[in-house]
Amino acid sequence: GAGVSQSPSNKVTEKGKDVELRCDPISGHTALYWYRQRLGQGLEFLIYFQGNSAPDKSGLPSDRFSAERTGESVSTLTIQRTQQEDSAVYLCASTEVIGEAFFGQGTRLTVV
Amino acid sequence: AQTVTQSQPEMSVQEAETVTLSCTYDTSESDYYLFWYKQPPSRQMILVIRQEAYKQQNATENRFSVNFQKAAKSFSLKISDSQLGDAAMYFCACQDSNYQLIWGAGTKLIIKP
């Protein structure tokens, strides 16, 4: 595709349910990032994939959060047993090995 | 560890005036990239300007320019002739040979008409 695509754009879920967020990066981009952004705040790093290297998971806030990426394709971020504090915008970005990051529009997650 | 610091949580400027947003960073590398991104209320992150550390000349993109001071590890963004559409959050980022982007906390820019 022409840009980074994230789905869904909005998700409302009940506390305790699992959610899966999807990111389609730009074709050929080896690096992929997931960030969490609370209202009016900065980017909170979650996880970083770079090619076939082991992902940097150091930003995942708890073991309820996990992410997968197969090769240089789609990535999914899964949040299990969602809590109200998980409510935020989740942003995905992809880059070539080094250079400009291209962002998706984000998924706004609301846990009620 | 690599860090990026934006010391101004919020800045305001009169329309048509000039404003400078500050950014300092810390890296042990000699070669790296620096970026300024803009995030308007639509939340879409947009690249404003980039600077390669090996280039001494400051990057410029129309009304946007940087003051890159490598020895001081400073990378400020100057916006000239501010327009209402410049109102947004501005994020500074650094990328070195580890490749991972490190972000500042952001500066909210308010444009007063």
Interface residues (C-beta under 8 A of the other chain):
Chain A: A31 Y33 Q37 G40 Q41 G42 L43 F45 Y48 Q50 D56 V89 L91 A93 T95 V97 I98 G99 E100 A101 F103 Q105 G106
Chain B: Y33 F35 Y37 R43 Q44 M45 L47 R50 M89 F91 A93 Q95 Y99 Q100 L101 W103 G104 A105 G106 K108
